[in-house]
Amino acid sequence: MTDKRLVLTTCGSLEEARSIARALVERELAACVNIVPQVESIYRWQGEVETATEHLLVIKTTVAVLDRLREALSELHSYELPECIEIVIEDGSAAYLEWIGESVR
């Protein structure tokens, strides 16, 4: 297991996804953020089943900045309850994992 993490969140617009992605990288909370456009989400919200077209952010980061990243998502996001799911990166290319660590402060 490594100290590297993938964090997933969704945004309601491409503009917001780009804004959040850029802010996370500029603040050195993420080495890279992939934006996967136009995913369809079906979810329960306030007792109702909803459907929305969203944009998925795949955020590459480290465990050391997770608290700050969560705070930034709450600050930057327009959703009342933004998704913030963290996935442990068990292993990967040593050079790529090192680059993530060097890019996040």
C-alpha positions in Angstrom: 0.0 0.0 0.0 1.1 3.6 -0.7 0.3 7.0 0.7 -1.2 7.9 -2.6 -5.0 8.3 -3.1 -7.6 8.8 -5.8 -10.4 11.1 -4.8 -13.6 11.1 -6.8 -16.2 13.9 -7.0 -18.8 15.0 -9.5 -19.7 18.5 -10.7 -22.9 19.7 -12.4 -21.1 21.7 -15.1 -17.9 21.4 -17.1 -17.0 25.0 -16.1 -17.2 24.1 -12.4 -15.2 20.9 -13.0 -12.4 22.8 -14.7 -12.4 25.5 -12.0 -12.2 23.0 -9.2 -9.6 20.9 -11.0 -7.4 23.9 -11.7 -7.7 25.2 -8.1 -6.7 21.8 -6.6 -3.6 21.6 -8.8 -2.7 25.3 -8.2 -3.0 24.8 -4.5 -0.8 21.7 -4.7 -3.5 19.5 -3.3 -3.5 17.4 -6.4 -0.9 16.3 -8.8 -3.4 15.8 -11.6 -7.2 15.9 -12.0 -8.9 14.0 -14.9 -12.3 15.3 -15.9 -14.6 12.7 -17.3 -17.3 14.6 -19.1 -21.0 13.8 -19.1 -21.5 10.8 -16.8 -25.1 10.0 -16.0 -25.8 9.8 -12.3 -28.9 8.3 -10.7 -29.1 8.9 -7.0 -31.4 9.4 -4.0 -31.5 13.0 -2.7 -33.9 14.2 0.0 -36.1 11.1 -0.4 -36.4 11.4 -4.2 -34.7 9.4 -7.0 -32.9 12.0 -9.2 -31.1 11.8 -12.5 -28.4 14.2 -13.6 -25.7 14.6 -16.1 -22.5 15.4 -14.3 -18.7 15.5 -14.8 -16.5 13.2 -12.8 -13.2 14.4 -11.3 -10.5 11.8 -10.7 -8.1 13.5 -8.3 -4.6 12.1 -7.7 -3.2 13.1 -4.3 -1.6 11.9 -1.1 -2.9 11.0 2.3 -1.0 14.0 3.9 -3.3 16.6 2.2 -6.6 14.8 2.3 -8.1 17.0 5.1 -7.1 20.2 3.2 -8.4 18.7 -0.1 -11.8 17.9 1.6 -11.9 21.5 2.9 -11.1 22.9 -0.5 -13.9 20.8 -2.1 -16.4 22.1 0.4 -15.2 25.7 -0.3 -15.1 25.4 -4.1 -18.1 23.2 -4.8 -21.6 24.4 -5.6 -23.3 21.2 -4.3 -24.7 21.2 -0.8 -23.1 17.8 -0.2 -20.3 17.2 -2.7 -19.1 13.7 -3.3 -15.7 13.0 -1.8 -14.7 9.3 -2.0 -11.2 8.3 -1.4 -9.6 5.2 -2.9 -6.3 3.8 -1.7 -3.7 3.3 -4.5 -2.2 0.0 -3.6 0.6 0.0 -6.1 1.6 1.5 -9.5 4.4 2.8 -11.5 7.1 3.8 -9.1 8.0 6.9 -11.1 4.4 8.0 -11.5 3.7 7.6 -7.8 6.9 9.5 -7.0 5.7 12.3 -9.3 2.4 12.5 -7.4 4.3 12.9 -4.2 6.6 15.6 -5.6 3.6 17.5 -7.0 1.5 17.6 -3.8 2.6 19.7 -0.8 
